[in-house]
């Protein structure tokens, strides 16, 4: 399964430089290890995508110490687009 995920520029930039290889998300998509993700930078002020994207594969998921219905997952980057 592939998940297309919006991400705000502040959080996207940290992921872009490699300092944030994880996401905290509401688990309304039933995320699973080995699922593919695409993080698409989304500028809410302009109500549009910037075109920058990071592709990855989920490597680990946990709900430990998260709000009900939320998970943290780590991912391995597999590609990117500017």
C-alpha positions in Angstrom: 0.0 0.0 0.0 1.2 3.6 -0.7 0.1 6.5 1.5 0.2 10.1 0.1 0.7 12.4 3.1 0.6 16.2 3.3 3.3 17.7 5.4 3.8 21.4 6.4 7.0 23.1 5.2 8.4 23.4 8.8 8.3 19.7 9.3 9.1 18.8 5.7 12.4 20.8 5.8 13.7 18.9 8.8 12.9 15.6 7.0 14.4 16.9 3.8 17.8 17.4 5.5 17.6 14.0 7.1 17.1 15.0 10.7 13.5 13.6 11.1 13.2 10.1 9.7 9.9 9.6 11.4 6.3 10.8 11.4 3.6 11.0 14.1 0.2 10.5 12.4 -3.4 9.7 13.1 -3.7 6.0 12.2 -6.8 6.5 10.0 -5.0 4.6 7.2 -4.0 1.5 9.1 -0.3 2.1 8.5 1.8 -1.1 8.4 5.5 -1.9 8.3 6.7 -2.1 4.7 4.0 0.3 3.4 5.3 2.9 1.0 4.8 6.6 1.8 5.1 9.9 -0.1 5.5 13.0 2.0 4.3 16.0 -0.1 5.2 19.4 1.1 2.0 21.5 1.4 1.9 25.2 1.9 -1.4 25.9 3.7 -1.0 29.7 3.2 -1.1 29.3 -0.5 -3.4 26.2 -0.4 -1.1 24.3 -2.7 1.7 21.8 -2.9 5.3 23.0 -3.4 6.3 20.1 -5.6 8.9 18.7 -3.2 8.3 15.1 -2.1 10.1 12.4 -0.2 9.4 8.8 -0.8 10.0 6.1 1.8 9.2 2.7 3.2 7.8 2.4 6.8 10.4 0.4 8.8 8.8 0.5 12.3 5.5 1.5 13.9 4.5 2.0 17.5 1.6 3.6 19.4 3.5 3.7 22.7 2.8 6.9 24.7 0.8 8.4 21.8 -2.7 9.9 21.9 -5.4 7.4 21.3 -5.5 6.5 17.6 -2.1 7.9 16.8 1.2 6.2 15.8 4.8 7.0 15.3 6.5 5.4 12.4 10.1 5.5 11.2 10.8 5.3 7.5 13.7 4.7 5.1 13.9 7.2 2.4 13.8 5.7 -1.1 13.7 8.9 -3.3 12.9 12.6 -3.5 11.7 15.2 -6.0 12.2 19.0 -6.0 
